[in-house]
Amino acid sequence: MASITLKGSFEPVKAALDGIAAIGRNPEAVLQAAGQIVLRSTRHRIEQQVDPEGVPFEPLNPLYALTKEGPGILRGPDFNSGLYGSLTARATGNVLVWGSNKVYAPVHQFGAVIQPKKGNHLSFEMGGHLFHVDSVFVPARPFLGFTEHDREDVVDALEGFLRRAMRRG
């Protein structure tokens, strides 16, 4: 059996391992960084009008598009309003949550058939015309997702955290 004996201070190695372990015990900072990455990616997809797979959003109803405030789909009159402006990311402990708190966000993510809660018809104006309909179909326009590119960016961020933790040692 061959062996090697090392003598000296292993404090730098121990300090680096302690730094790495601290990230595992409290990953909130890493998750906050990951949250900013996925928020940026989600916003970019909305700006590009594509879902996480790169598939273009279903176009707006042409009559609705005539009077819609703001550019594109899922955006209001500016970048601080509408679904786009409501996007947030929050890291707490070892959990990252990102998305929108708008009540209509799931309708756009998954699609929906909107039916009247009271009465027999939905009534609304669109493109200067008044409509009374039994229901309205809103196609899915998924904006939330975790893509391969997101994964690569998050792994790069984690590697940066690990490099900094090892240098502290």
Buried (B, 14 or more C-beta within 10 A) or exposed (E): EEEEEEEEEEEEEEBBBEBBEEBEEEBBEBBBBBBBBBBBBBBEBBBEBBBBEEEEBBEBBEBEEEEBEBEBBBBBEEBEEBBBBBBEBEBEEEEBEBBBEBEBBBBBBEBBEBEBEEEEEBEEEBEEEEEEEEEBEBBBBBBBBBBEEBEEBBEEBBEEBBEEBBEEB
